[in-house]
């Protein structure tokens, strides 16, 4: 597995937790497959946190591009990044 700096690792974990960010977006940005993201999450989170995340992410249509409706063409929710 690749070594990521703390900032990139934090961003990957954040994207994995986001309901509307598909694994394909993580792969496009960080070149990590879904399997590699799962492995990274397993190694980076506490066991209980990993189990919660895995249960949440498994089978969620928004986490997989091919399960999304065809009219959804963005990688994240437009209200996700608000100006502060």
C-alpha positions as CSV (number, residue, x, y, z in Angstrom):
1,X,0.0,0.0,0.0
2,X,1.1,3.5,-0.7
3,X,2.4,5.9,2.0
4,X,0.3,9.0,2.3
5,X,1.1,12.2,4.2
6,X,-1.1,13.0,7.1
7,X,-3.1,15.5,5.1
8,X,-3.9,13.1,2.3
9,X,-4.7,10.3,4.7
10,X,-7.1,12.5,6.5
11,X,-8.8,13.5,3.3
12,X,-9.1,9.9,2.1
13,X,-10.8,9.0,5.4
14,X,-13.0,12.0,5.2
15,X,-14.1,11.1,1.6
16,X,-14.7,7.5,2.6
17,X,-17.0,8.6,5.5
18,X,-19.0,11.0,3.2
19,X,-22.2,9.3,2.1
20,X,-22.3,11.0,-1.3
21,X,-18.6,10.6,-2.3
22,X,-18.3,7.4,-4.4
23,X,-15.2,5.2,-4.2
24,X,-14.6,6.1,-7.8
25,X,-13.9,9.7,-6.8
26,X,-11.3,8.5,-4.2
27,X,-9.7,6.3,-6.9
28,X,-9.6,9.2,-9.4
29,X,-7.9,11.5,-6.9
30,X,-5.7,9.1,-4.9
31,X,-5.4,6.1,-7.2
32,X,-6.9,3.7,-4.5
33,X,-9.4,1.0,-5.4
34,X,-12.4,0.3,-3.2
35,X,-10.5,-2.7,-1.7
36,X,-7.5,-0.6,-0.9
37,X,-9.7,2.1,0.7
38,X,-11.3,-0.6,2.9
39,X,-7.9,-1.9,3.9
40,X,-6.7,1.7,4.6
41,X,-9.8,2.3,6.8
42,X,-9.3,-1.0,8.6
43,X,-5.7,0.0,9.4
44,X,-6.5,3.6,10.3
45,X,-9.6,3.4,12.4
46,X,-10.4,1.8,15.7
47,X,-12.1,-1.6,15.3
48,X,-15.5,-0.3,16.4
49,X,-15.2,2.7,14.1
50,X,-14.3,0.6,11.2
51,X,-17.3,-1.7,11.7
52,X,-19.6,1.3,11.9
53,X,-18.1,2.7,8.7
54,X,-18.2,-0.6,6.9
55,X,-21.8,-1.2,7.8
56,X,-22.7,2.3,6.6
57,X,-20.8,2.1,3.3
58,X,-21.7,-1.4,2.3
59,X,-24.4,-1.5,-0.3
60,X,-25.0,2.3,-0.2
61,X,-25.9,3.4,-3.8
62,X,-24.2,6.8,-3.4
63,X,-20.8,5.1,-2.6
64,X,-20.8,3.4,-6.0
65,X,-20.9,5.3,-9.3
66,X,-22.6,2.6,-11.2
67,X,-25.4,2.3,-8.6
68,X,-26.2,6.0,-8.9
69,X,-28.9,7.5,-11.0
70,X,-27.6,8.7,-14.4
71,X,-28.5,12.3,-13.8
72,X,-26.0,12.5,-10.8
73,X,-22.7,13.6,-12.4
74,X,-20.9,15.2,-9.5
75,X,-18.6,13.5,-7.0
76,X,-20.0,15.3,-3.9
77,X,-23.1,17.2,-2.7
78,X,-23.1,20.8,-3.9
79,X,-23.8,22.0,-0.3
80,X,-20.9,19.9,1.1
81,X,-18.2,22.6,0.9
82,X,-19.7,25.8,2.2
83,X,-17.7,29.1,2.4
84,X,-16.9,30.0,6.0
